Amino acid sequence: MSNSRRVFIKQSALVTAGVLASKVSWSAKSYSRIMGANDRVRVGVVGFSDRHRSSHLPSFMNHYKELNFDVVAVSDIWKRRREEGAATWKEKMGHDVTACRNNEELYDKKLVDAVFISTADFQHALHAIEAVKAGCDAYVEKPFAETMADNRAALKAIKASSQIVQIGSQRRSGSNYQAASDFIRSGKFGPITMVELNWNVNQPGRWRRPELLNVLKEEDTDWKRFLMNRPHDTFDPRKCLEYRLFWPYSSGLPGQWMSHQIDTVHWFSGLQHPRSVVANGGIYAWKDGRTNWDTITAAFDYGPINDMSQGFQVVFASRMHNGDESPSEIYYSNGGELNLITNKVSPKGGLTQKLAAAMNMQPNLLPELTLSNEEKVVASANTGGDKLTSNHIRNWMECVRSRKQPHAPVEAGYSHSIATIMTNAAVHTGQKVTFDEATQEVMAGGKVFKY
């Protein structure tokens, strides 16, 4: 990190809250009043993936000029993507972009102040550790971690640093989700009694890369670096390129989709993880050699929150063989529902006058409300829509400037990873899975779950 950058961080940490604009959006004038705000933030790309190309890149381009950010380097272990990444960003930035063979080379060159991390699912936590130890802020894609050992290690490293880390749970930057959180946490919704989460698509090619399988050669990549701390395995281009289909490189549906939706449960309720999880499913439609299920139903027990609530159940269901690209999240209370498909609060299903009177109780019906600033969530490659991702990346960039905590700090990633890992354990053991608070371990059949 440059001396001017270090000075900026020290100075900006002393800026009073009155100098700063709102947490949602800062103006160029606001930045001009902050000492050191003219320092350019040099950004590196760790993994020039499809996710980075389709989502991070356009979102970054929406804000980089105003916030004075620049992409200067790309690190990727595959020669083809490394060169594509450097060329793509050179075209966007108008200057040469350094292509690094791996992250060690990236950080040894002292090229960057911050990084985007969008590598294979199991690598996110490990690459986040590398970033903060190199003194870099990071935008880290979800799932944050796929094992508790990686999850604990990354939480510890990030909390011990002064770096700004945003987890790619972009719902937290959606105004409709923020309105939903405010409504539930205000107490107006009443105790949560049930949550239903669904995410269905009909895409046999989802997460497949058949056009690239014969292109990736072992001599053009670094298979050992790809495996990181996973068990030794022989080179397999499918596991490199289609890792979402194979455990232990990804948990598939839980890590990719459930991690987004279960994060809202933790956010809205204030709870950090489930008490227990059971799951069922299998590979019902796509017999293409994958090991991760194409269909899953998982049931979670949460709570208690406080004396008013003894807990609630969450059901997550997902399939890849019939779906309309419309993920749904519905929160229920005794007074009605909060529906994040329609972005409405309604008394639907609430305790009516007639039903209450029969039991000498008072009726309980929520009002009809529309959540402010509706933003439809779509099951696109952006897993949240362009606007949500753009808002989320901007929030990270603003926090890199201000040194404030972003919308989705590391604790959010740690929590959704516990739920994901508990689901993985239920999938792979067929048992009811719990979480040991004292050891921070996932337990299945009285034993610590390890892949």
C-alpha positions, 0 to 999 in steps of 0.5 A: 500500500502506498504511503499516501494511501496509508495517510488517507486511511488514517486521516479518513478514520478521524473524519466526523460523521457530520462530514460524511453524506448518507450511508446509501449514496455519497456525492462527488462534493462529499468526497472533495471534503475528505482529506485524501479523497483524491487518492486513487484506489487500486483494485485487483481481480482475483479470479476472472470468472463468469461472475466477475465478468457479468456482474462485478465489471459492469457494477464497478464501471457504474461508480469507479470514476466518481469514487476514483477507483481503478483496476490495475491487475488480474490474478488467475491461475488459468493462462487463458482467463488471466490474459482475457481478464487483463485485456478486458480491463485494459480496454475498460480502463484505458491503460495496461493491466498487469496479469499475475499467475497467482495471488502470491505474485499479485500481492508480492508486487504491491500492486493493489489496495483492494480486490474482487474475489470471485473464485471457486466456492471453496476458495473464497474464505482462503483467498479472503485471508490472503487479501487481508494479510496482504493489507487489502480490502476485499469484496468476497463472493458467497458462499463465504466458506464451505467448511467450518475450519475455513470459516473460523480461520477467515473470520479470525483473520479479517477481524484481526485486520483493519480491512474492509470486507464486503460479502457478496450478499447483495440483498443487503443493499436492496431498499426493499430488503432494507425496508423489510428488515426495518419492518420486522425488527421494529416489532410491527410484524410480530414474532416470525413463525415460519419462513418459506424460501424457494429458488427454482430454474429449468436449466440443464446447462446451469453451471456447465461449461462444455465448450471449455472442457477441451480447452483447459489443459493442465499445463496451462493452469496450476492444479495444485493451487486450485486444490488449495487445502482440499484432498489431493485429486488428479487433474479434472477440467470439469472440477476446475470449470464446473466446480459447482457440480462437485463436492468438496469444491462446492455445495451447489444449491445450498452454497449458491442460492440458499446462502443468499436467502438464508442470509435475510433470515439472519439479518431480519431475525438477529439470529446467527444460525439455525439450531438444527437442519435436516435435508433430503433430495438427490440427482433426479434429472441431470445424470451428467456425472455431477455429485451435487444434488439437482433437487433439495428440500432443507428444513431449519429450526431457529430460535428462540429470539426472545420471550415473545418467540420460542422459535420458528422453522425455515424451509428451503426448496430448490430444483434445477429441472422445473422453474420460472426464474423467480426466487421467492421469500415469504415471512409469516407471523400470526398476523399475516405475511411479508412477501418479497415476491410482491414486496408487500405486507398483508394480513393474509393468513392472519388471526381473524375476528371470527377465529379469535372470538372462538377462543376468546382471543383478540384478532391479529391482522397486519395492515396492507403495506407496500415496501418502499422502492421495490426492486425485483429479484431475479435468478439471473447469473447476477443472482440478485439483479444488476441494480442490487449488485451495483448498489452493493459494490458501490457500498463496498467502494464507499466503505473503502473510502470512509472505513465504515463497515459495509452492509454485509460484513464478515459476520454475515458471511460467517453466519450464512456459511454455518447454515450452508455447512449444516445443510451440507452435513445433513445432505452427506450424512442423512442425519439431523445436524446441530451446531455446537456453540462452544466449539463452533463446530457442525455436529452430525450424529454426535460427531464433528462434520468434516468433508 
